[in-house]
Amino acid sequence: MKCGFHPKLEQQECSYCAKWRKTFKYFKERNCSHLTLYCAELTHYRTKEKFYKIGLTSKTTDQRFDETRERFDVKIKWEVKTGLYSAVTRETTLLYSTQVDQGRRYKPKAQFSGQTECFI
């Protein structure tokens, strides 16, 4: 049986649904009623590897990427502040759309927090 929300995936409960639940629980346990959903363009300073990342933060995007900026040039393409449920749902929908529907999933060579949410 396929996932009802993500029919291109063969699992009954796909990784995107599991991520939605895990992310929602993470932010709910931290009493985050509003989050920032963002899309960032990252370029590695040394290798010039370039990709995009969709993600959520309860901080500002500058705070979110504070340590990442040591290795990457980070450009925020857009950000939206919204409620917890909407933010997690929109992030999951955008990731599925870019990574699965459009076939643009990307695993960066350099590891960092949030690398599973990347695409080209």
Phi, psi and omega in degrees: 000134181271159175297131180291335181270330185230075189294342179287344180264144187275348184280150175296314175243108186278170182296332180287322176292319178296319178296319180303310182297316181296315181294314180301313180298317181304309183285328178294318178297337179263013178055040178267105180273337178228143181226166172253122174265132185218162169233126181238145173259126181243134176230122180290131183301315187278311187269346183068011175301129185232135180200176180241156179222132172255137180197181179234149173211148174266354178260190170280161179293329175298316178293321181301320185258016183306307181284329181296329182293349176293329182246341185233145166278122184246124176240121178280118181279320175198158174210147181224129175267129184205173180291162184305304183300313181298317182298312182293319179295316180293320178299312181299317179297316179295318179296315179298316181300313183282317186281323184257300183302316182267352178065035185251019179302142182215135175251110180299148177290320178276128181277143176198167180294123179099014185290346178280353183255029185254157178204165177244000000 
